[in-house]
Amino acid sequence: LKLALKDELVLKDSLKELDVLKLSLSDELVLKDSLKELDVLKLSLIDELVLKDSLKELDVLKLSLSDELVLKDSLNELAVLKLSLMDELVLKDSLKELDVLKLSLSDELVLKDSLKELDVLRLSLSDELVLKDSLKLLDVLKLSLSDELVLKASLKELDVLKLSLKE
């Protein structure tokens, strides 16, 4: 009986140790699950940061694409200028006056109004080389709408130019 009692006590101690081991194993499984969830959260946070960076880059691309489209429209409107060799000297003088025009591409309506004023310069396309040279001169137009008073003064000069070209 004494031996059986000792065996029973040893068995109870062993069962207690097994319970502790079972609990620690269960805690380890919970910990592993928690670590997996943390890894998923970490990955989703990294994905979110990458997404935010990508969206910022997309906004920049969208803005530059919009500027490019406005620029293409403006260049297409400038391409309608047909210049003759006879009036090249008058055109050069006029272009010197136009150099003071500083228009911003951000305001396409002002640019279109100015281009309507430039439409009076429609001269014949008898010499393609002259057209290319004249378009190179037009490339010096710096577009910025920072000084509206200079624009208005230049438009008045264009009215004078329109009258002299009609003569």
Buried (B, 14 or more C-beta within 10 A) or exposed (E): EEEEEEEEEEEEEEEEEEEEEEEEEEEEEEEEEEEEEEEEEEEEEEEEEEEEEEEEEEEEEEEEEEEEEBEEBBEEBBEEBBBBBEBBEBBEEBBEBBEBBBBEBEBBEBBEBBBEBBEBBEBEEEBEEBBEBBBEBBEEBEBEBEBEEEBEBBEEBBEEBBEEBEE
